[in-house]
């Protein structure tokens, strides 16, 4: 994965119809082995895994956004305390910390409410775009 500079990240976000200046870029780090062991980590299922990890209280928040690679890759990760983690990538790949552009974070109640509206599928980028009036702080209308 090739890391991108901030200017390229912002341009790609703008090209995807997001308001790049309102989007935070954070570093996703590795979890401890004990924490990772207790997480749901099915390969290729970041949205489901992150959703389940919040439901089962292995994480505090479900986080939607993009891995800052070329091209940007939509992904769901989790937040624990003030740190961000990607149990899916960490468990299934040679994990290296990476930059992540956050579109939104959901606490458990909001995440489940949105999943119910999304036919019981965890909220993803397409869902956010379909509900853009609720996410107008990051999506151009």
Phi, psi and omega in degrees: 000131180264125178288144180252153174278163186302322180298316180292319178301312181297320179296316180295321177297316177299320178297331178274007177076030175254158178269092188302326182292343179261005185252127179276144174251126181234167175261130175265122183252173177279141174280164172292157179300321179297316179295316180297321181302327183272355184270157170281129188219030183303130183303136176074011184236051185300324182292311179298312182300312181297320177301310182294325179294328175283317179304317182269016173060033172271349180211161183271324185218149175264126187239127179252142176173211185228136169289131184276076175231174182252112357280167177304146181236122179291142187200154170247136177230185179234159175241133175232117186065238179251011183247155182247140184220155177231084182300330181296306180294318184298321183282338189242000182219171171283096191282133170231141177307147182214166179273143183222131178266114184274123172272315180198159176235141179240133167283168188304313183298312181294321179299314181291322177298315179292324178297320179298318178290340182258034178056045178063020174256138179304145179304137177230185183297317179300321178297314179302315181297322179291340180244035189301335178295336178273347182235033185294348176289338180238348182245127175293136179256000000 
